Amino acid sequence: MRREVMYGLIGGSVALVAGVVGGLTLFGGSDDSSHQEVRAADAKSGDKGPKVPTGPLSAKEVQTTSREFLSAWQSGDAAKAAGLTDSPATCKSAMEAFRKQAKFSKMTVTPGTPDGDKVPYGVSAQIDYKGTKAAYSYRTSATLQRDKSTGKPQIAWRPTMLHPGLSKGDHLRTGEAEAPPIKAVDRHGAVLTPEAHPALAGVLASLRDKYGDKTDGKPGVELFIQRAKSAKPADQLPDKTLKVLSKGTPGTLKTTLDAAMQSAAERAVKGKKSASAAAVKPSTGEILAIANAPEKGFNMATQGSLAPGSTMKIVTSALLMDKGLTSPGKKNPCPKYVTVGGWKFQNLNKSEIKDGTFAQSFAASCNNAFISHAKDLGDGDLTNEARDVFGIGLNWQTGIPTFDGAVPVQHDAQMAASLIGQGGVRMNPLNVATLAATVRAGSFHQPYIVAPSLDHRTLAKASRTMKPATLSGLRYLMKLTATSGTAAEAMAGVSGDVGAKTGSAEVDNQKKPNAWFTAYRDDLAAAAVVPASGHGGSNAGPLVRAILTAG
């Protein structure tokens, strides 16, 4: 039944590399071969002028420079230490702020065994804040390089040299926490903790940052990383507590989450190399569950930005029916090939539905039935439908950092690709769950995890709703897909008012597509993505089913 075009997207990834520290022993050994080579070259050429050393640093250069740097830092001579780096002004400023803000009264830096140009070291300190003292230690590293202009060895400045958890713009601080600790509870009053729900660790930290001071809690004294403010709210990281010197009093914060459903979502994604899921209540927009695998790290469920594949056909179908271009029972053939803007789109396995209806094409997820309508649409039509009816791309005020979807205005082939959730379209499971929720509820309800009354924020509102005939038609299409289409296997036996849509998003240089699935059952909607796994129905479908049946 699968008829989805092999449409490529350019995918990207970012690798985060952390330093690994060896045993903390003093430096030893030397190898001055690089300098010997330079001197030998000088002798041969007869050039008696000074030569700039080149090539890899010798063990002696690494030893001498790193020892001098670490000694200066330990003694508090920021100017001397910074002068040994490739960014003296930035390093000096960071070191001075570090010593002042971290409140370290004593600090010992112990070098480890160098590994080439990388030098690991341990830092042991005593924190002293208004008479409250605590010991704290950690390990990190520095990398040395040769100055291209002078040839001298120097330290490559990185914030991680001061603490492995620091990024550009972050600060290490000791003092009264910026927000009290929170006792987050679900919609029924059950306590939510990172220990019981590891997938919520980042979410709970974000909630503390934003709403801790709006509870009846009292802040304690902590050593913490104060994160730099991100230009994009979706990218904002919460502050991170490193050491608690005195406990504060937690304030109770009620969320919209459902602990039982959260556990079900976590079990559903568990064991996957990569997977994310989200669930919402269609009638209100309340977020019921957020889960990711791996549990720690980036929250793809709410902050991810991936091509949603054929789940986007929910929006496209609404657009086509709103414009009167098709309807479930109308003839809407799905040809093997469609050419748009010089690009030839081909259904998977060159399949086709010659004389089929639009309902048959939707249930089979036949791409060219949708792409063939590109000629009937304006460049901005899909963007407008996604924003004005489904709320995609509006500024969602959920209570936590979120990426709120993107459906850019595109032209010709890229616009055609957007109709099947490729091109420049980007979403995450929370966005896609909201597509299904909008169909079930009949109108867009912006997702949220904390009641807007707590901070008087205004939730995003869609400017219009689907035409009545469009809404009834779309519900019919999603029910047909859930009962006899590409989602039937995953939805088999799920009772109630149901509807579903599968999706597979092709990614360049990736053997298997990203699998997507979204569905609703009564007043519950969910979506999941399992990257690089294959077809949506068989790979992401079971995750959504587990959430729907748990609810």
VEXTORLO-760232 format. One record per residue (C-alpha): residue in one letter; x, y, z. Coordinates in steps of 0.25 Angstrom, whole numbers, plus 5000, padded with zeros to 4 digits. Each point is the difference from the previous one (the first is absolute). Layout:
aXYZ;...
END
This chain:
m500050005000;r501250095002;r500150104988;e501050115005;v501050074991;m501549985003;y500250155002;g501350045006;l500350105010;i501350065005;g500249955014;g501050055010;s500649965014;v500850065010;a501049915008;l500350055014;v501449955005;a500350005015;g501449995005;v500449875008;v501050025011;g501149905003;g500749975013;l500450135008;t501549994999;l501150104998;f500650034986;g501249924995;g500849974988;s500450094988;d500249994985;d500650124993;s500149944986;s499150114994;h501050115004;q501249914995;e499349994986;v499950154999;r501550025005;a500449894990;a499350074989;d500650145004;a501449944999;k499749944986;s499550134994;g501050085006;d499050105005;k500550065013;g498750085003;p499049955010;k499149894996;v498549995004;p499949865006;t498949914993;g499549865001;p499449935012;l500350055014;s501149925008;a499749935013;k500950105007;e499250124994;v498749945004;q500549985014;t500750135002;t498850094995;s498949925007;r500750005013;e500350154999;f498550024997;l499449915011;s501050065010;a499650144996;w498549975001;q500149935013;s500850125006;g498950104995;d500950074990;a498950014989;a500950094992;k501149914999;a499249874997;a499250074990;g501350054993;l500349864997;t498749984992;d499650044986;s498950095005;p500650085012;a498950105002;t498949905000;c500749905009;k500450115010;s498650055001;a499449865001;m501149965011;e499750135008;a498549985000;f500249855003;r500850035013;k499050115004;q498749934997;a500449855004;k500450045014;f501249915000;s500850035013;k501049904997;m500349934986;t501149894997;v500249964985;t500749874998;p500549964987;g499849864994;t500849934989;p500050074987;d499449934987;g500750074989;d499650155000;k498949975010;v500250025015;p499049955010;y500050055014;g499150005013;v499550125007;s499849995015;a499350125007;q499450055013;i498750084998;d499850115010;y498750085000;k499750085012;g500649905009;t499449884993;k501149914995;a500049884992;a501149924992;y499849984985;s500949944990;y499949964985;r500949974988;t500250064987;s501150034989;a500750104991;t500549994986;l501350064996;q500450054986;r501150074993;d499950154997;k500050014985;s500750145001;t501049975011;g500149855000;k499950005015;p499149915007;q498750055006;i498749965006;a498849994991;w499050085008;r498749935003;p499050035012;t500149855003;m501450025005;l499450075012;h498849895002;p499649894990;g498650055001;l500250144995;s499650054986;k500250134994;g499350115009;d499849915012;h500450035014;l500449925012;r499350065012;t499849975015;g498950075007;e498650005003;a499349924988;e499350094990;a498749925003;p499649915011;p499949854998;i498749954995;k499149885004;a499449974986;v498749935000;d499249944989;r498550034997;h499649915011;g501050045011;a501049894998;v501450055002;l500950004988;t501549995002;p501249984991;e500349875007;a498649944997;h499950064986;p501450024995;a499550064987;l499450115007;a501350055007;g500250114990;v498550045000;l500050015015;a501350085000;s499350104990;l498850015008;r500850035012;d500750114993;k498750064995;y499049985011;g500849975013;d499950145005;k498550004997;t499849895010;d500050015016;g501449945000;k501350065005;p501349994993;g501349945006;v501450024998;e500649934988;l501249994991;f499450004986;i500250034985;q499350134996;r499749974986;a500250114989;k498750054995;s499649944986;a499650094988;k498949894998;p499149965011;a499949864995;d501649995002;q500050055014;l500749905010;p499650015015;d501050035010;k500749885006;t500249985015;l501449945003;k500050005015;v499050035011;l500650085012;s498750025007;k498649944996;g498950094996;t498549985003;p499449944987;g498750074995;t498949914994;l499850024985;k498849934993;t500249964986;t499149944990;l500849874999;d499449875003;a500949915008;a499449874995;m500150044985;q501450065002;s500449865005;a499449944988;a500650094990;e501449985007;r499849854999;a499650014985;v501350074996;k500949925009;g501049924993;k500050084988;k501350064995;s499250134997;a498550025002;s499150115005;a498550015003;a499050105005;a498650005004;v498950115002;k498650025004;p499350054987;s498950075007;t500950095008;g501449994994;e500649945014;i501349934998;l499849865006;a501349934998;i501450034994;a501049894998;n501449984993;a501049904998;p501150015004;e499450065013;k501150105002;g500350114990;f499350074990;n498550015001;m499649964986;a498549985004;t499850155002;q501350074994;g500349914988;s499950054986;l499849884990;a499349984987;p498749945004;g499849924987;s498549964997;t499450045013;m500150144993;k498949954991;i499050035011;v500350154997;t500049984985;s498749925000;a499450125008;l500550104990;l499549924988;m498649985006;d499950145005;k500350054986;g499049914994;l501149924992;t499649865005;s499249935010;p500049855005;g499149944990;k500550094988;k500949934989;n501450045003;p500949904993;c501449985005;p500949994987;k501449935000;y500750134997;v499750155001;t501050114996;v500050135007;g501050114997;g500949914992;w500049895011;k499449874998;f499349945012;q499949845000;n499149925009;l500849895008;n500149884991;k499450084988;s498649965006;e498750084997;i498550015002;k499550024986;d498550035003;g500050015015;t499350105009;f500750105009;a499649915012;q500849884994;s501250094997;f500050055014;a499849875007;a501149944991;s500950135002;c500250014985;n500950124998;n499750044986;a498550025003;f500450125008;i501250054992;s499150004988;h499350115006;a501250095001;k499650074987;d498750045006;l500650075012;g500850135003;d501350005007;g499550055013;d498749915001;l500649895008;t500750095009;n498750085003;e499249875002;a501149955010;r500050135008;d498650054999;v499349875003;f501049905007;g500850115007;i501349954994;g501150115001;l499250095010;n500850045013;w499549895009;q500150035015;t500049865005;g500850035013;i501249934996;p501050034988;t499349944987;f500250014985;d498750034994;g500149954986;a500450064987;v499350004987;p500750104991;v499550064987;q500749924989;h499950004985;d499849894989;a500749875004;q500350045014;m498550045002;a499649874994;a500949925010;s499450085012;l498649944996;i500549875005;g500850055012;q501450014993;g500650134994;g500250105011;v498949955010;r500549975014;m499349955012;n500149915013;p499149915006;l499350115008;n499750074987;v499549884993;a499249955012;t499350144999;l499649974986;a499249885004;a499550075012;t499550124991;v499249904992;r499449935012;a499650135007;g499650074987;s500950125003;f501450035005;h500350005015;q501450055003;p500849895008;y500450045014;i500649935012;v499750115011;a498750075001;p500150144993;s499350065012;l501349985008;d500850114993;h498950064992;r500649974987;t499150004987;l499949874992;a500150004985;k498749994993;a499849964985;s499350114992;r498949904994;t499549865000;m499849904989;k498750014992;p498949905006;a500149914988;t501550005000;l500049965015;s499049884998;g500849964988;l501350005007;r499549925012;y499549904990;l501349994993;m500849985013;k499049895005;l500149934987;t501550005001;a499949955014;t499049884997;s500549964986;g501150094995;t501550015003;a499750015015;a499149885002;e501049915005;a500550095011;m498550045004;a499449864999;g499149985012;v500150155005;s498650045004;g499350135000;d499950124990;v501449974993;g500850064989;a501449994995;k501150044990;t501349934997;g501250074994;s501449974995;a501050114998;e501249984991;v501350055004;d501350024992;n501149905003;q499149925009;k499649864996;k498749995006;p499050125002;n499550065013;a498749935004;w498950085005;f498649975005;t498950085006;a498649975005;y498850035009;r499149925008;d498950085006;d500550125008;l501549954999;a501050034988;a501449954999;a501250004990;a501349935000;v501250004991;v501149894999;p501250054991;a500649924990;s499149885003;g499149984987;h498550014998;g499250085010;g498949905002;s500949895005;n501050075007;a499450135006;g498649945001;p500249915012;l500550115008;v498850094998;r499049885002;a500749975013;i499750145005;l498650004994;t499649875007;a500750055013;g499150125000;
END
